[in-house]
Each structure stands twice: as structure tokens, then as C-alpha cells.
């Protein structure tokens, strides 16, 4: 990356009073004595070549969250072997990091307070899953308090490597995040779309993470049924009714139920071709934004859900009770969520689990039970996507160093460190040069992401193609069976889907006018729609009056909202 002099003129009052010295906060938000970035003594590259590093290095100050987990704190990031490699890499480009780590619950408020006061402005704020996310940063940008990332890149990244990395690893994300004024206001976490390679067969597959129903296999066996890949809605209801009649949970009650949303979109709705949005949504490749309330199959969906409720197969307790709690009561015959074995382990809260048995097995739902003629599914995007905002506030002293830092971050070398860690402890290369994830005990095997710094302070990059095992050899049977189903979904079933709903928005940023409408109207609209769904399913309102309910939602702005979402979708597609 070639560097040029920044020529920005700050708008409004100049923010001053930057951090003096190296301070850091512990997980209670109070200042701690520990320091980051090697400030106690100059860093050493192993050969004693950087004895004067303290004088040569530019300190990039980052405000970030601290609580990665109960055991891992961002403040401790330097202790890991992978971090020492990152520190050494950064020294070579004249940078050291100084992290100010705030406990997660206080972080969003700390950011707003700090910027409002104009005191102790850091060089980078890692707004990672905090507050309202992008809306918060856009509001700061509107008030002239955030540097446009595209201008920083234009000034300092003359070879265009940062934008090129976005375009290669997550095509369309840069355009998706560009605001209506033509500026992009943050760097971002990137999840690319690398194929995975099955270690057992050497076969590549698309890493699609499905959202599905999961049925109790042991309860199916108890009533003489075999698990299938796909059920019709009626078949699902019939088999759960059998479970109730047989009292498969043994508590003397007919309380085995299907856990599904009744006040928002549900996974059952996909069997009827409905989308993932409460107010509206779309399917990839089709891109027409529509509301489920207008869909021709909406009445049939409501009638089926009504029958589930009337037959006692869904429980209104799920309006307020988390699914895990009902699973822990040994009542959930059909659960809803991810089908990935290590992302949702319903068995973690299920009483009496035995490692040699299988419990929740993912299944698909389709109106005619035939996947070969197409079906609707929901997956985490198999295209590039992004999360979190890493933005440069006005008042930052070292904006050029931040751009240089990001020029290092958006590279394959950093991506491997971030996603996999170090060769020999975090990954190995096979005979074809492919990356293979390995699991070793102790800290040596952690990735830079798993130190917390590679997510809570700097962007996480999940972009490296990887050879993976379907499951670990020591996994219990329920994880093995789930992993095999997920592999089958990716290899055989997902290619049959003709309507794919993604769990991420995949929309262009809203204009100020669109944002104003959304802020003013959407909460009321969502409340109305949520209550209407529940009332229809519970029989408190009649489907016969659906035209009247639609008229009321239109008066609240439903059609204008759909038009806004369509316009945002169109802008994204056009900009790709």
C-alpha cells in the first residue's frame, strides 16, 4: 500500500483530548494496570532488531469490547502464540496496538459518551454487535463524526488492495454497505463463501448453514416411525400426535409439542412458500420483495397452524418461554433452529442424554413432500456477507496508520491467522496444499479470532477454504447423525431448492428519507403484524376478515415499507 497525505477538513468542532499513555479497562469498565502493544519494553522480532521499536512504532488506539466469553477477555490478547505473530507483523509495518477494553454491557454507552464529549477519542472503534449497529454509526456519520472509509482508502491505499480483497472474498458487500450519500463509513467483518472440502471423500461443497425443523428421532422410533428427510405438514402433525398418544416422554400428559413461532415468521411457513420476514422478504435470485400476508398460500398456512393449536400440538407458552427451557422439560417433539451440530445442541439442555443414542435430527418440510420438484429453504447466506462496524472517528490522530493497519488485515495471511491460527497447531496443509483445521489442547491451537482481538478489536475474516471432517471421532451419536444430515443437505438436498431465503438482509443502505420512514413506522407495523399472526393462529381473529386487516396495515404504511425494501434490494443488485 502506497501512502499519501490525508487532506480531509474536519467539519464542526475539532475533537481533542486523546488518550494520554497506554490505558486499558478491565471487564468491569475500570482502568486496569495492564498495558497492550508492548509499551513496557520495545518489541523484539526474535533477533533483537527492534530495540528502538517503541520510538519507531505508531500506536493505533482501539476502543473495543472485552468479554469474548467467560474465560477469554480481549485484554489478555497478547499472551497467545498467534498474537505474537500478529504483533511482529504489525511491527514490520510500523504499528502497535493499544486496546481500551470495556465490559460488553457498558460498551455502546461508552462509545456514545466518549464521542459526545470529544475526549479520549481513539483511532478505531470496534463497534462489534453493539447497540443498533450500523444505524448508530450512520447517525454519527450524519453529524460529521466519522471518516468515510472510502475516502481513507482513496487517500492511502493507492494500489486498491483493500477494496480488491472485499470484491474477491465477499463480492457485493462493499456496495451493500455504501450509504446513500456514496460513502462507506466502516471497515467490516467479512464472511466469504469458500467451498469446504469433505476430508472423507475429498468432495467440495458449498458451506450452506440451514435453518430447519429438528424432530426427536428416539420418539419416532418409540412409535414405530422412521425419520425421513422431508415431511408434509400433515405428516408432521400426524406423527407428533402419535407421540402424544403414546406418551413418549412418560409424564402422563399429552404435552409433546412442536416448538414454532406463532407471532412471527416460522420455519413451517417455508412449506407454503412464505419468506423469512415478518413484514416482507424475498428469495435470492428472484429478488421480488413481497409480504407473506398477501401470499396466495397464507390462508392455508394459517389454517394449518390453527389446526396444530386446536389439537394441542403447539403451546402458547412458547410466546414467552425460550425453546431451551421447553426442551429441558422434555416436551419438544419438533424444535426450530440451526441444523449445524455444533451451533445448536438441543441435547445440551435435554435431561438424561446418552452418548450412544440420537435425539434431534434435522428434517425439511414441503407441501407435497417431494424435494425433487423444488422446495423453499432458509440458510445463512452462501454468498459473501458482513457483520459489525470498525469505524474511524473524527478526532483520531493516526488515520493513516489505521488505513495501513487495515491494509494488513484485508490479506490472505491475516485471514489464515484469524480463522485458523498457526500452522502446526491451528491448521496443517494436505498434499494438495489445502488448509486442514486441527484441534490441539492448550492455547497454542487458538486462532486470532479466538483470542478475541481478531473479532472484538479488529475485523474477523472467515474467507479461507478449508478441508473439514464432518464430525470429531469422539462425538456422541446425536452429533454424528446431525453432521451427516448437514453434509447430505449441502451435497444433495440444497441444490434442489428453488426458493432460498437468506438469514441476512442483503440490502443496500437506506437513504435518509427511507431511514426516517423506517424509524417512524416500522415498530408500529411490526407490533400489528405480530399480534395479528398470533390472533389468527389462536382463533381470536377470523381469516374471513383478512382484507380488512391488510387495509389497516396499509394505512400504517405496509406498502410504502415494501416499496422501500424493494428499492434497497434493487440498488444492491444494480451496484454489484
Residue pairs with C-beta under 8 A, 6 or more apart in sequence:
1 156
1 157
1 158
1 159
1 161
1 162
1 403
1 404
1 407
2 156
2 157
2 158
2 159
3 156
3 158
3 400
3 403
3 404
4 155
4 156
4 158
5 155
6 152
6 155
6 156
6 399
6 400
7 155
8 147
8 151
8 155
8 399
10 144
10 394
10 395
11 144
11 394
12 143
12 144
12 145
12 394
13 118
14 395
15 115
15 118
15 121
15 145
15 393
15 394
15 395
16 118
16 119
16 121
16 395
17 118
17 119
17 120
17 121
18 61
18 120
18 121
18 122
18 395
18 397
19 61
19 98
19 100
19 120
19 122
22 35
22 36
22 37
22 39
22 59
22 98
23 31
23 35
23 100
24 31
24 32
24 34
24 35
24 36
24 75
24 98
24 99
24 100
24 101
25 31
25 32
25 66
25 75
25 100
25 101
25 102
25 103
26 32
26 66
26 73
26 75
26 101
26 103
27 66
27 67
27 73
27 75
27 101
27 103
28 103
29 102
29 103
29 106
29 110
32 75
34 75
35 98
36 75
36 77
36 78
36 97
36 98
36 99
37 57
37 59
37 78
37 87
37 96
37 97
37 98
37 99
38 53
38 54
38 78
38 87
38 96
39 54
39 59
39 96
39 98
41 54
42 50
42 51
42 52
42 53
42 54
43 50
43 53
43 57
43 87
43 88
43 91
43 96
44 50
44 51
44 53
45 88
45 91
45 92
46 88
50 56
50 91
53 91
53 96
56 94
57 91
57 94
57 95
57 96
58 94
58 95
58 96
58 398
58 401
59 95
59 96
59 97
59 98
59 398
60 95
60 96
60 97
60 98
60 123
60 124
60 398
60 401
60 402
60 405
61 98
61 100
61 122
61 123
61 124
61 398
62 97
62 98
62 99
62 100
62 122
62 123
62 124
62 125
62 126
62 457
62 458
63 100
63 102
63 110
63 111
63 114
63 122
63 124
63 125
63 126
64 74
64 99
64 100
64 101
64 102
64 107
64 125
64 126
64 128
64 456
64 457
65 74
65 101
65 102
65 103
65 104
65 107
65 126
65 128
65 130
65 456
66 73
66 74
66 75
66 101
66 102
66 103
66 104
66 452
66 456
67 73
67 74
67 103
67 104
68 74
68 452
68 455
68 456
72 450
72 451
72 452
73 101
73 452
74 99
74 101
74 451
74 452
74 453
74 456
74 457
75 99
75 101
76 451
76 452
77 83
77 99
77 451
77 452
77 453
77 457
78 84
78 87
79 443
80 443
80 446
80 448
80 451
81 422
81 425
81 443
81 444
82 417
82 421
82 422
82 426
82 446
82 447
82 448
82 451
83 448
83 451
83 453
85 417
85 422
86 414
86 417
86 448
86 453
87 96
87 97
89 408
89 413
89 414
90 96
90 97
90 405
90 408
93 404
93 405
93 408
94 401
94 404
95 401
95 404
95 405
95 408
97 453
97 457
99 453
99 457
100 122
101 456
102 110
104 130
107 130
108 127
108 130
108 131
108 136
111 125
111 127
111 130
111 131
111 136
112 131
112 136
114 120
114 121
114 122
115 121
115 140
115 145
115 393
118 395
121 393
121 394
121 395
121 396
122 393
122 396
123 392
123 396
123 397
123 398
123 399
123 401
123 402
124 390
124 391
124 392
124 396
124 402
124 405
125 390
125 391
125 392
125 393
126 388
126 390
126 456
126 457
126 458
127 133
127 136
127 137
127 186
127 388
127 389
127 390
127 391
128 189
128 388
128 389
128 390
128 455
128 456
129 387
129 388
130 136
133 388
133 389
134 177
134 186
134 389
134 509
135 515
137 146
137 185
137 186
137 389
137 391
138 179
138 185
138 509
138 515
140 146
140 391
140 393
141 148
141 179
141 183
141 185
142 512
144 394
145 393
145 394
146 185
146 186
146 391
146 392
146 393
146 394
147 185
147 391
147 392
147 393
147 394
147 396
147 399
148 183
148 184
148 185
149 183
149 184
149 185
149 186
149 187
149 391
149 392
150 178
150 182
150 183
150 184
151 183
152 392
152 399
152 402
152 403
153 160
153 162
153 163
153 403
155 400
155 403
156 400
156 403
156 404
156 407
157 163
157 403
157 406
157 407
161 407
161 410
161 411
162 406
162 407
162 410
163 174
165 410
165 411
166 173
166 174
166 190
166 410
167 174
169 190
169 192
169 384
169 415
169 461
169 463
170 190
170 191
170 192
170 193
170 383
170 384
170 385
170 386
170 463
171 383
171 384
171 576
172 383
172 384
172 572
172 575
172 576
173 188
173 190
173 384
173 385
173 386
174 184
175 508
175 572
175 575
175 576
176 386
176 506
176 507
176 508
176 509
176 572
176 575
177 184
177 186
177 188
177 386
177 509
178 184
178 508
178 509
178 575
179 185
179 509
180 509
180 510
180 511
180 512
180 514
185 389
185 391
186 389
186 390
186 391
187 389
187 390
187 391
187 406
187 409
187 459
188 386
188 387
188 388
188 389
188 390
188 459
189 386
189 387
189 388
189 390
189 455
189 459
189 460
189 461
190 384
190 385
190 386
190 410
190 459
190 460
190 461
190 462
190 463
191 381
191 384
191 385
191 386
191 387
191 462
191 463
192 384
192 461
192 462
192 463
193 206
193 207
193 381
193 382
193 383
193 384
194 207
194 463
194 464
194 465
194 466
195 204
195 205
195 206
195 207
195 465
196 204
196 205
196 206
196 207
196 465
196 466
196 467
196 468
196 490
197 203
197 204
197 205
197 434
197 465
197 466
197 467
197 468
198 204
198 205
198 467
198 468
198 470
198 487
199 436
199 467
199 468
199 469
199 470
200 469
200 470
203 491
205 487
205 490
205 491
206 382
206 490
206 494
207 382
207 490
208 379
208 380
208 382
208 489
208 490
208 494
209 338
209 339
209 340
209 343
209 379
209 380
210 338
210 339
210 340
210 362
210 377
210 378
210 379
210 486
210 489
210 494
211 267
211 336
211 337
211 338
211 339
211 377
211 378
211 379
211 380
211 503
212 267
212 336
212 337
212 338
212 339
212 362
212 363
212 364
212 377
213 236
213 258
213 260
213 267
213 268
213 334
213 335
213 336
213 362
213 363
213 364
213 365
214 334
214 335
214 336
214 337
214 339
214 344
214 346
214 360
214 361
214 362
214 363
214 482
215 227
215 231
215 236
215 239
215 333
215 334
215 360
215 361
215 363
216 243
216 248
216 332
216 333
216 334
216 359
216 360
216 361
217 227
217 358
217 359
217 360
217 361
217 481
218 357
218 358
218 359
219 243
219 248
219 249
219 256
219 333
220 226
220 227
220 239
220 243
222 243
222 246
222 248
223 239
223 242
223 243
223 246
223 248
225 239
225 242
227 361
227 363
228 363
229 363
229 364
229 371
229 488
229 493
230 363
230 364
230 365
230 366
230 369
230 370
230 371
230 375
231 239
231 363
231 364
231 365
231 366
231 369
232 271
232 365
232 366
232 367
232 368
232 369
233 268
233 271
233 304
233 365
233 367
235 369
236 258
236 334
236 365
237 258
237 304
237 307
237 308
237 311
237 313
240 256
240 257
240 258
240 313
240 333
240 334
241 311
241 313
243 256
243 333
244 254
244 255
244 256
244 312
244 313
245 254
247 253
247 254
248 256
248 333
249 255
249 256
249 330
249 331
251 330
254 312
255 315
255 331
256 331
256 332
256 333
257 312
257 313
257 314
257 315
257 318
257 326
257 331
257 332
257 333
257 334
258 268
258 308
258 313
258 314
258 332
258 333
258 334
259 314
259 318
259 323
259 326
259 327
259 332
259 334
259 335
259 336
260 266
260 267
260 268
260 305
260 308
260 314
260 318
260 334
260 336
261 318
261 336
262 305
262 309
262 314
262 316
262 318
262 319
262 533
262 534
262 537
262 538
263 319
263 530
263 531
263 533
263 534
264 278
264 530
264 533
265 274
265 275
265 276
265 277
265 278
265 281
265 292
266 305
266 336
267 336
267 365
267 378
268 301
268 304
268 305
268 365
269 275
269 292
269 301
270 365
270 375
270 376
270 377
270 378
270 501
271 301
271 365
271 366
271 367
271 376
272 295
272 297
272 298
272 300
272 301
272 304
272 367
273 295
273 297
273 367
273 376
273 499
274 292
274 295
274 297
274 298
274 301
274 376
275 281
275 282
275 283
275 290
275 292
275 501
276 378
276 501
276 502
276 503
277 291
277 292
278 526
278 529
278 530
278 533
279 291
279 522
279 525
279 526
279 529
279 558
279 561
279 562
280 289
280 290
280 291
280 292
280 558
280 561
280 562
280 565
281 289
281 290
281 292
281 501
282 288
282 289
282 290
282 501
282 565
282 569
283 376
283 499
283 500
283 501
284 383
284 500
284 501
284 502
284 506
285 500
286 499
287 569
287 570
287 573
288 566
289 562
289 565
289 566
289 569
290 562
291 558
291 562
292 298
292 301
293 529
293 546
293 549
293 550
293 553
293 558
294 550
297 367
298 546
299 543
299 546
302 536
302 537
302 543
303 543
305 314
305 536
305 537
306 536
306 537
306 538
306 539
308 314
309 316
309 537
309 538
309 539
310 539
315 326
315 331
316 538
317 326
318 326
319 534
323 332
323 335
323 336
323 337
323 346
324 346
324 349
325 349
326 332
327 335
327 346
327 349
327 350
328 349
328 350
328 351
330 350
330 351
330 352
332 346
335 346
335 360
337 344
337 346
338 344
339 362
339 482
339 485
339 486
339 489
340 482
340 486
341 471
341 475
341 479
341 482
341 483
341 486
342 479
345 479
346 359
346 360
347 353
347 359
347 360
347 476
347 478
350 359
353 359
353 476
353 478
355 476
355 477
356 476
356 477
357 477
357 478
358 477
358 478
358 480
358 481
359 478
360 478
360 482
361 481
361 482
361 485
362 482
362 485
362 486
362 489
364 371
364 375
364 377
364 493
366 375
366 376
371 493
371 496
372 496
374 496
374 497
374 498
374 499
375 496
375 497
375 498
375 499
376 497
376 498
376 499
376 500
376 501
377 494
377 497
377 499
377 500
377 501
378 500
378 501
378 502
378 503
379 494
379 500
379 501
379 502
379 503
380 502
380 503
380 504
381 502
381 503
381 504
381 506
383 502
383 506
385 504
385 506
387 460
388 455
388 459
388 460
390 458
390 459
392 399
392 402
396 402
405 458
406 459
408 414
409 458
409 459
409 461
410 459
410 461
412 463
412 464
414 448
414 461
415 461
415 462
415 463
415 464
416 427
416 435
416 464
417 447
417 448
417 454
418 447
418 448
418 449
418 454
418 460
418 461
418 462
419 447
419 449
419 460
419 461
419 462
419 463
419 464
419 466
420 426
420 427
420 435
420 437
420 447
420 464
420 466
421 427
421 445
421 446
421 447
421 448
421 450
422 444
423 429
425 438
425 440
425 444
425 445
426 437
426 438
426 440
426 444
426 445
426 446
426 447
427 435
427 436
427 437
427 438
428 436
428 438
429 435
429 436
430 436
430 467
434 465
434 466
434 467
435 464
435 465
435 466
435 467
436 466
436 467
436 468
437 466
437 467
437 468
438 445
439 445
439 472
447 454
448 454
449 455
449 460
454 460
470 483
470 484
470 486
470 487
471 479
471 480
471 483
471 484
475 483
506 569
506 572
507 565
507 568
507 569
507 572
508 568
508 569
508 571
508 572
508 575
509 568
510 518
510 564
510 568
514 564
514 567
514 568
517 557
517 560
517 561
517 564
518 561
518 564
521 556
521 557
521 560
521 561
522 561
524 556
525 553
525 556
525 557
525 558
525 561
528 552
528 553
528 556
529 553
532 541
532 549
532 553
534 540
535 541
536 542
536 543
541 549
550 558
